């Protein structure tokens, strides 16, 4: 069976599951109109759209019949259309969406755990975000797996920069909180952070496997999107489910 087809079916299931969680978050936001819930909704909307673009890449490869997709040895037509299509099928649009979601996660972390922004940290985060965003779009050559691996590395660094402190603060709160409901919530947020760090890490391993001569669509590829879904579940049970205000 064509691995592209398997990936398309697998991602269809992940999209359906993620959409269900998104609807639950949206209903909670409409009920409470809480600003932090809105941030959470936007973050996971971006994650879900990123998966949709990854799914779309497989649809284009399998069914579009576009010449320069079907035969990657053809020269780049050099049109805006080809520029966009290449970045869809090689996940660069998904990278852009992930980088925006990670930056919004930083904003959410500050609002949940901090009293305000640390000026130096904020500058570093903005520079890293801009670098990741721009490299996702422009550090690119059709079929160049090494550049893809570098782009995944940027995403992994950015994700770890934001979510490791989030994980640490959540674990601290879990240890210090007495109430069982909130202990479970902070543990869920801690796991959410770990799951999201594992997403680009597994994608990076998948690209490195291809560089080493593998055919692609390794177990790491499928683990990456599973971790996205698990991260969304962790966020739902960590933030949405226990709220009583």
C-alpha angles and dihedrals in degrees: 000000000000108000089217089060092047090050091049093052092045093050090047089061092047091049092052093049093045091049091055090054090046091054090051090051091047091052090051091050092049088050098049104017087214115171094221090052088054091053090049091049092051093047095053093039086059091048091051093048088050089057090047091055090049088051090047090055089061093046089053093048094046103038114011098082090207107161100225090049095048093047111034089184090073115099119259108267087220095225129133087246093056090043090058097039094051091051091050096051093045093049096246093128088051088052091054092051091047092051091053090048091051092051091050087049087058090053090049092049091053092049094047102041108016136063092222145330122303102228097217093044091049092053091049091049093049092049091048091047093050092047093049092045095049095042090051090059105032109023088079144118122173110260095004102135093181091061089047090053090050090051090051088049091055090050091048093050092048093046092049092046091058105031101041092064088042089053092047094050092046091051091048090052090047090055094046100042117094100190111092095217093057094040088061090045094053091045089053090051090049090053090045090058092048092049093051092049088054092056100073090031090062092043088052091051089050091053092046089052089054090049088053090056102273123142096238130240090084123169087269091065092056093042090056094061091041088057090052090057093044089050091053090049090050091051092049094052092038099050114007103038101051098043114118100172 
